[in-house]
Amino acid sequence: MQKVWIYLENGTFLEAKSFGATGTSVGEIVFNTSLTGYQEIISDPSYAGQFVTFTMPEIGNVGVNADDMESKSCHCKGVLVRNYHNDYSNYRGEDNLDSLLKEHNVLGICNIDTRYLTKMLRDEGAMMMIASTEIHDKDELAKQLEKSPRIEDINYIEEVSTKEAYVHKFGAWNHENKAYNKAVMSDKKIVVVDFGVKRNILNELVESGLEVEVIPSSFKAEDLIARFEKKEIGGIFLSNGPGDPLTLTEEKKEVQKLIDANIPMFAICLGHQMLSIAHGFDTYKLKFGQHGGNHPVANTNKVVEITAQNHNYNVPDNIIEIAEITHQNLFDNTIEGVKYKNKEIFSVQHHPEASPGPHESKYIFNEFAKIVK
């Protein structure tokens, strides 16, 4: 392992060890409280432009495998862990995490006090940082960070969205067969607008009985409306994705047209935020975001679901003017889900597929399947 130097925009300067890729990288640092699923987190497109600090101290001990990738690449800028394990032990393990990070040019940082970093982010909020295996001078790192664009200034959707439309052909993971179920032809077809969708979200949509076509984020609403009127599709799903939703001005205009056409819609995370913005209710940035697999959310039946979260932005409280609140985060009382009044449109902030877990919110995909024409 070689040395790596870290500089945060609040002036904190640290030295640690590195694994994975080498070089210099700039991004926003956040922390994730999940106990499992580091590979799913690292390969989640929603983390594009961010460094992920794991509060779980032991990372790498189960290795990685092709089946647990949530996308074709690892989109985060880097990962920060207390203890990295290059040797892994798991019957599904195929390689070590070091190899995966090198393959996708992601920095790995270890032998660092992640508890200290997490407390700092909790108190001061998410912030920009730079990490380098090449530059060791604090002043030079500060200079490089200052002249680099901030995460909210970059449209990462263009980077993570599919370039061509395709039909998703797999369902949920089958523990008996140790493989994903094959998709079954359905008379209900939906289109997924890919802002950075996770593979297991697509899997759960298929598992709920839908035929799923994925299209680029640069879609035209007129095309989808025409297909809906011809009964070629029966609904639209807006996916999760990275970055500040307020920067997506062109996508907002297209979503507004879909809303006006009264097409059944379901959205998750960034898609949930896009629906709010398109209705005229701008999102706001949380202090340090919500990232982890242990967030309690209460639904309208007053049942508490333990959920997976990954977002820095949230819909405003005054959205109750046009929507019913269906889910609420019990950590901070922020809105987690809404059903728009007099419309077949609803959305949630959390990730109900929750790969690798928990799975208490999976029923939401079936609720969407019910309203698809």
C-alpha positions as semicolon CSV with decimal commas, in nm:
position;residue;x (nm);y (nm);z (nm)
1;M;0,000;0,000;0,000
2;Q;0,121;0,349;-0,080
3;K;0,042;0,676;0,091
4;V;-0,255;0,895;0,001
5;W;-0,319;1,252;0,112
6;I;-0,664;1,398;0,177
7;Y;-0,769;1,762;0,199
8;L;-1,123;1,872;0,292
9;E;-1,267;2,214;0,214
10;N;-1,286;2,296;0,586
11;G;-0,903;2,283;0,596
12;T;-0,863;1,930;0,736
13;F;-0,547;1,762;0,603
14;L;-0,492;1,388;0,652
15;E;-0,253;1,114;0,547
16;A;-0,362;0,753;0,501
17;K;-0,293;0,437;0,301
18;S;-0,440;0,363;-0,040
19;F;-0,569;0,063;-0,231
20;G;-0,754;0,040;-0,562
21;A;-0,675;0,307;-0,821
22;T;-0,402;0,569;-0,791
23;G;-0,405;0,932;-0,895
24;T;-0,592;1,245;-0,788
25;S;-0,968;1,277;-0,750
26;V;-1,212;1,548;-0,637
27;G;-1,565;1,493;-0,506
28;E;-1,812;1,540;-0,224
29;I;-1,757;1,335;0,090
30;V;-2,056;1,164;0,261
31;F;-2,091;0,879;0,508
32;N;-2,291;0,556;0,478
33;T;-2,408;0,359;0,783
34;S;-2,488;0,029;0,607
35;L;-2,342;-0,282;0,771
36;T;-2,342;-0,487;0,450
37;G;-2,345;-0,438;0,075
38;Y;-2,033;-0,231;0,010
39;Q;-2,017;-0,355;-0,349
40;E;-2,378;-0,255;-0,418
41;I;-2,308;0,090;-0,271
42;I;-1,989;0,143;-0,469
43;S;-2,161;0,041;-0,795
44;D;-2,475;0,252;-0,733
45;P;-2,479;0,531;-0,997
46;S;-2,638;0,767;-0,742
47;Y;-2,293;0,802;-0,580
48;A;-2,136;0,954;-0,892
49;G;-1,920;1,248;-0,787
50;Q;-1,895;1,141;-0,422
51;F;-1,647;0,984;-0,182
52;V;-1,821;0,731;0,044
53;T;-1,705;0,699;0,404
54;F;-1,813;0,364;0,546
55;T;-1,901;0,363;0,916
56;M;-1,874;-0,017;0,906
57;P;-1,506;-0,057;1,006
58;E;-1,426;-0,381;0,819
59;I;-1,456;-0,357;0,439
60;G;-1,347;-0,606;0,173
61;N;-1,384;-0,923;0,379
62;V;-1,644;-1,091;0,152
63;G;-1,482;-0,988;-0,177
64;V;-1,681;-0,894;-0,486
65;N;-1,866;-1,075;-0,764
66;A;-2,033;-0,997;-1,096
67;D;-2,388;-1,066;-0,970
68;D;-2,381;-0,795;-0,703
69;M;-2,298;-0,507;-0,935
70;E;-2,579;-0,249;-0,942
71;S;-2,453;-0,108;-1,272
72;K;-2,183;-0,175;-1,528
73;S;-1,931;0,042;-1,346
74;C;-1,835;0,195;-1,012
75;H;-1,929;0,562;-1,031
76;C;-1,817;0,700;-0,694
77;K;-1,494;0,901;-0,675
78;G;-1,355;0,691;-0,393
79;V;-1,419;0,503;-0,070
80;L;-1,281;0,567;0,278
81;V;-1,262;0,270;0,518
82;R;-1,109;0,201;0,858
83;N;-0,972;-0,145;0,783
84;Y;-0,945;-0,289;0,432
85;H;-0,924;-0,668;0,384
86;N;-0,763;-0,779;0,060
87;D;-0,812;-1,147;0,148
88;Y;-1,181;-1,237;0,136
89;S;-1,390;-1,532;0,250
90;N;-1,732;-1,594;0,097
91;Y;-1,867;-1,874;-0,120
92;R;-1,989;-1,618;-0,376
93;G;-1,668;-1,415;-0,378
94;E;-1,487;-1,401;-0,714
95;D;-1,221;-1,134;-0,659
96;N;-1,105;-0,874;-0,409
97;L;-1,232;-0,516;-0,380
98;D;-0,890;-0,378;-0,470
99;S;-0,915;-0,529;-0,819
100;L;-1,268;-0,391;-0,872
101;L;-1,162;-0,037;-0,778
102;K;-0,857;-0,052;-1,005
103;E;-1,073;-0,176;-1,294
104;H;-1,309;0,122;-1,260
105;N;-1,048;0,383;-1,157
106;V;-1,186;0,443;-0,807
107;L;-0,959;0,549;-0,520
108;G;-0,955;0,334;-0,207
109;I;-0,844;0,498;0,119
110;C;-0,783;0,297;0,438
111;N;-0,610;0,316;0,777
112;I;-0,806;0,634;0,845
113;D;-1,029;0,728;1,140
114;T;-1,374;0,698;0,979
115;R;-1,543;0,771;1,314
116;Y;-1,368;1,108;1,321
117;L;-1,473;1,183;0,963
118;T;-1,833;1,079;1,026
119;K;-1,863;1,302;1,332
120;M;-1,715;1,592;1,135
121;L;-1,965;1,545;0,851
122;R;-2,250;1,509;1,099
123;D;-2,155;1,839;1,266
124;E;-2,041;2,042;0,964
125;G;-2,229;1,877;0,677
126;A;-2,123;1,711;0,353
127;M;-1,832;1,895;0,187
128;M;-1,596;1,879;-0,108
129;M;-1,261;1,703;-0,078
130;I;-0,959;1,601;-0,280
131;A;-0,753;1,283;-0,242
132;S;-0,424;1,209;-0,415
133;T;-0,150;0,947;-0,425
134;E;0,058;1,198;-0,626
135;I;0,028;1,532;-0,443
136;H;0,140;1,545;-0,081
137;D;0,158;1,921;-0,032
138;K;-0,138;2,064;0,160
139;D;-0,133;2,401;-0,016
140;E;-0,124;2,241;-0,359
141;L;-0,417;2,015;-0,272
142;A;-0,612;2,317;-0,145
143;K;-0,537;2,502;-0,470
144;Q;-0,650;2,205;-0,683
145;L;-0,971;2,169;-0,480
146;E;-1,054;2,538;-0,501
147;K;-1,034;2,547;-0,881
148;S;-1,231;2,223;-0,929
149;P;-1,607;2,236;-1,000
150;R;-1,841;2,148;-0,715
151;I;-2,070;1,846;-0,737
152;E;-2,377;2,065;-0,789
153;D;-2,211;2,221;-1,094
154;I;-2,172;1,890;-1,280
155;N;-2,447;1,698;-1,460
156;Y;-2,354;1,340;-1,373
157;I;-2,679;1,212;-1,525
158;E;-2,524;1,235;-1,871
159;E;-2,241;1,012;-1,749
160;V;-2,445;0,736;-1,583
161;S;-2,760;0,714;-1,801
162;T;-2,787;0,450;-2,073
163;K;-2,704;0,573;-2,422
164;E;-2,950;0,340;-2,597
165;A;-3,289;0,194;-2,506
166;Y;-3,305;-0,172;-2,403
167;V;-3,546;-0,424;-2,250
168;H;-3,448;-0,552;-1,905
169;K;-3,470;-0,930;-1,898
170;F;-3,412;-1,030;-1,534
171;G;-3,619;-1,048;-1,216
172;A;-3,526;-1,082;-0,849
173;W;-3,239;-1,290;-0,712
174;N;-3,332;-1,656;-0,664
175;H;-3,156;-1,792;-0,357
176;E;-3,223;-2,154;-0,452
177;N;-3,085;-2,125;-0,805
178;K;-2,817;-1,870;-0,710
179;A;-2,914;-1,663;-1,013
180;Y;-3,156;-1,388;-1,117
181;N;-3,499;-1,501;-1,236
182;K;-3,562;-1,466;-1,607
183;A;-3,820;-1,208;-1,712
184;V;-4,164;-1,337;-1,813
185;M;-4,353;-1,167;-2,097
186;S;-4,624;-0,939;-1,962
187;D;-4,922;-0,754;-2,106
188;K;-4,825;-0,457;-1,890
189;K;-4,531;-0,262;-2,025
190;I;-4,360;0,040;-1,870
191;V;-4,077;0,269;-1,968
192;V;-3,800;0,346;-1,719
193;V;-3,633;0,685;-1,758
194;D;-3,274;0,612;-1,659
195;F;-3,121;0,889;-1,448
196;G;-2,878;0,632;-1,302
197;V;-3,098;0,334;-1,225
198;K;-2,984;0,044;-1,007
199;R;-3,011;-0,302;-1,159
200;N;-3,211;-0,438;-0,868
201;I;-3,476;-0,168;-0,908
202;L;-3,527;-0,297;-1,262
203;N;-3,531;-0,653;-1,129
204;E;-3,811;-0,572;-0,883
205;L;-4,017;-0,397;-1,150
206;V;-3,992;-0,712;-1,362
207;E;-4,070;-0,931;-1,060
208;S;-4,392;-0,736;-1,002
209;G;-4,519;-0,853;-1,342
210;L;-4,413;-0,570;-1,571
211;E;-4,228;-0,567;-1,901
212;V;-3,952;-0,309;-1,854
213;E;-3,795;-0,094;-2,125
214;V;-3,512;0,138;-2,015
215;I;-3,451;0,462;-2,207
216;P;-3,191;0,744;-2,182
217;S;-3,246;1,049;-1,963
218;S;-3,251;1,262;-2,279
219;F;-3,604;1,141;-2,358
220;K;-3,876;1,340;-2,529
221;A;-4,211;1,344;-2,351
222;E;-4,405;1,366;-2,678
223;D;-4,272;1,025;-2,783
224;L;-4,378;0,861;-2,456
225;I;-4,719;1,030;-2,458
226;A;-4,781;0,904;-2,813
227;R;-4,684;0,551;-2,711
228;F;-4,915;0,569;-2,409
229;E;-5,206;0,689;-2,623
230;K;-5,144;0,400;-2,862
231;K;-5,146;0,167;-2,558
232;E;-4,792;0,052;-2,633
233;I;-4,696;0,137;-2,274
234;G;-4,907;0,162;-1,961
235;G;-4,689;0,365;-1,725
236;I;-4,359;0,542;-1,663
237;F;-4,097;0,501;-1,393
238;L;-3,848;0,777;-1,305
239;S;-3,531;0,631;-1,156
240;N;-3,278;0,723;-0,892
241;G;-2,963;0,910;-0,991
242;P;-2,679;1,139;-0,878
243;G;-2,640;1,512;-0,826
244;D;-2,860;1,814;-0,763
245;P;-3,202;1,771;-0,927
246;L;-3,245;2,148;-0,962
247;T;-2,976;2,148;-1,234
248;L;-3,189;1,922;-1,458
249;T;-3,387;2,200;-1,623
250;E;-3,453;2,026;-1,956
251;E;-3,556;1,702;-1,786
252;K;-3,792;1,903;-1,565
253;K;-3,975;2,037;-1,871
254;E;-4,022;1,686;-2,011
255;V;-4,149;1,549;-1,678
256;Q;-4,400;1,836;-1,660
257;K;-4,543;1,724;-1,996
258;L;-4,576;1,366;-1,867
259;I;-4,761;1,493;-1,560
260;D;-5,000;1,696;-1,775
261;A;-5,070;1,385;-1,987
262;N;-5,186;1,205;-1,669
263;I;-4,981;0,893;-1,736
264;P;-4,948;0,655;-1,437
265;M;-4,606;0,722;-1,285
266;F;-4,389;0,592;-1,004
267;A;-4,052;0,741;-0,904
268;I;-3,769;0,672;-0,662
269;C;-3,504;0,903;-0,511
270;L;-3,396;1,154;-0,781
271;G;-3,711;1,069;-0,976
272;H;-3,914;1,144;-0,662
273;Q;-3,741;1,482;-0,639
274;M;-3,794;1,551;-1,010
275;L;-4,170;1,501;-0,973
276;S;-4,174;1,754;-0,688
277;I;-3,976;2,011;-0,889
278;A;-4,191;1,956;-1,198
279;H;-4,500;2,025;-0,986
280;G;-4,345;2,359;-0,879
281;F;-4,201;2,256;-0,541
282;D;-3,822;2,290;-0,544
283;T;-3,604;2,053;-0,344
284;Y;-3,354;2,158;-0,077
285;K;-3,019;2,012;0,031
286;L;-2,993;1,824;0,361
287;K;-2,700;1,896;0,592
288;F;-2,526;1,561;0,547
289;G;-2,786;1,359;0,360
290;Q;-2,926;1,018;0,440
291;H;-2,709;0,724;0,340
292;G;-2,750;0,380;0,492
293;G;-2,963;0,070;0,533
294;N;-3,116;0,136;0,873
295;H;-3,358;0,430;0,838
296;P;-3,702;0,380;1,000
297;V;-3,987;0,509;0,784
298;A;-4,352;0,518;0,888
299;N;-4,618;0,461;0,621
300;T;-4,982;0,573;0,623
301;N;-5,083;0,253;0,806
302;K;-4,849;0,358;1,089
303;V;-4,631;0,057;1,013
304;V;-4,257;0,119;1,045
305;E;-4,040;-0,001;0,758
306;I;-3,660;-0,019;0,790
307;T;-3,531;0,127;0,465
308;A;-3,220;0,191;0,257
309;Q;-3,139;0,555;0,179
310;N;-2,900;0,737;-0,050
311;H;-2,967;1,105;-0,109
312;N;-2,855;1,457;-0,021
313;Y;-3,169;1,638;-0,137
314;N;-3,529;1,631;-0,018
315;V;-3,875;1,751;-0,122
316;P;-4,019;2,046;0,076
317;D;-4,284;2,017;0,348
318;N;-4,528;2,243;0,164
319;I;-4,577;1,975;-0,101
320;I;-4,877;1,874;0,112
321;E;-5,063;2,144;-0,083
322;I;-5,083;1,906;-0,380
323;A;-4,993;1,563;-0,241
324;E;-5,071;1,323;0,042
325;I;-4,771;1,223;0,255
326;T;-4,748;0,843;0,242
327;H;-4,410;0,788;0,411
328;Q;-4,212;0,984;0,670
329;N;-3,858;0,937;0,800
330;L;-3,858;0,882;1,176
331;F;-3,498;0,999;1,220
332;D;-3,563;1,358;1,113
333;N;-3,932;1,368;1,008
334;T;-3,844;1,447;0,646
335;I;-4,087;1,339;0,374
336;E;-4,015;0,993;0,233
337;G;-4,311;0,934;0,003
338;V;-4,605;1,113;-0,158
339;K;-4,920;1,037;-0,359
340;Y;-5,026;1,326;-0,580
341;K;-5,389;1,430;-0,544
342;N;-5,629;1,335;-0,825
343;K;-5,346;1,165;-1,019
344;E;-5,209;0,817;-1,060
345;I;-4,865;0,941;-0,966
346;F;-4,671;0,851;-0,653
347;S;-4,307;0,839;-0,542
348;V;-4,072;0,751;-0,257
349;Q;-3,739;0,893;-0,147
350;H;-3,589;0,569;-0,017
351;H;-3,483;0,264;-0,221
352;P;-3,755;0,001;-0,174
353;E;-3,561;-0,268;-0,360
354;A;-3,295;-0,222;-0,087
355;S;-3,028;-0,440;-0,238
356;P;-2,881;-0,608;-0,036
357;G;-3,142;-0,526;0,228
358;P;-3,365;-0,462;0,416
359;H;-3,660;-0,570;0,198
360;E;-3,959;-0,436;0,391
361;S;-4,061;-0,184;0,123
362;K;-4,063;-0,417;-0,179
363;Y;-4,444;-0,413;-0,182
364;I;-4,431;-0,065;-0,337
365;F;-4,337;-0,215;-0,675
366;N;-4,657;-0,421;-0,669
367;E;-4,855;-0,107;-0,590
368;F;-4,718;0,049;-0,908
369;A;-4,798;-0,261;-1,114
370;K;-5,163;-0,230;-1,006
371;I;-5,207;0,115;-1,163
372;V;-5,019;0,042;-1,487
373;K;-5,269;0,037;-1,775
